[in-house]
Amino acid sequence: MAKLMDGKALARRIKDESAARISEFRKRGVEPTLAAVLVGDDPASLVYINGKREDCGEVGVRFVLHELPSSVRQENLIKLIQELNEDPSVHGIIVQLPLPSHIDRKRVFSEIDPCKDVDGLTPTNVGRLWLGDYTLDGSLLPCTPKGIIRLLDEYEIELEGKTAVIINRSDLVGKPLAKMLLDRNATVIMCHSKTPDLKKRAAEADVLVVAVGRRPAFSVGPDMVKEGAVVVDVGMNRIEGKLMGDVDFDDVEKKASFITPVPGGVGPMTRAMLMENLAIALELSEG
């Protein structure tokens, strides 16, 4: 049976560490502040925003929400971001995804001050990642990939020389995670919807990361998992009111060496990394 990788417990510890870093600024009279921008009223986005508000409360950060209608013009959204960039009382900025189709996400993220970019998605911070000019605890990196690496480190998963297969090629998860794994000297294979013989590729993995989120149309069963593999499930699917990952947990658990549960695995780590990034942003802006 696989050993469970408890993201919830590690996330709690990281939040406590971030709270301690943040409290040092409160002692100096600084009020740490995260500004969130929500465009439209997507129900899932509202859930994520409320989760971030709750996390901020736990670590001693003021949370300010800017709500805009889904019809907002792109130039008006950019104007708001520029105002937040120039506001010295704001230390971190997030723009909740997804954005309406008429707004260019990359254009919007390019306007965020890289030192306030707690999602790690501006061209400057992405460039630093791809140049290898970063540290895990001192740089603004995308939260989910950063959380996965921290979880692998916590359980002393050896990556050097291992084959890592990622089923995801997004800018938020797959691509940045591939770079972080490459920097640990793993051999990385990135798979997606056009990958031929996906089952065979997945079964080659010493470390398998799955982030698809289209269950029941797609799921990972034991026939896609190598004996003794480390399985990281990033998927979030709500099936008949129950939150499930992309992996058939009960069957795969018998074959893997380590596995992340859903919920309680990568999700809490993603939220904890946002709070750690906010602590880093504070240090960048306030010294």
Buried (B, 14 or more C-beta within 10 A) or exposed (E): EBEBBBBBEBBBEBBEBBBEBBBBBBEEEBEBBBBBBBBBEBEEBBEBBEBBBEBBEBBBBBBBBBBBEEEBEBEEBBEBBEEBBEBEEBBBBBBBBEBBEEBEBEEBBBBBBBBBBBBBBBEBBBEBBBEEEBEEEEBBBBBBBBBBBBBBEBBEBEBEEBBBBBBBBBEBBBBBBBBBBBBBEBBBBBBEEEBEEBEEBBBBBBBBBBBBBEBEEBBBEBEBBBEEBBBBBBBBBEEEEEEBBBBBBEEBBEBBBBBBBBBBBBBBBBBBBBBBBBBBBBBBBEE
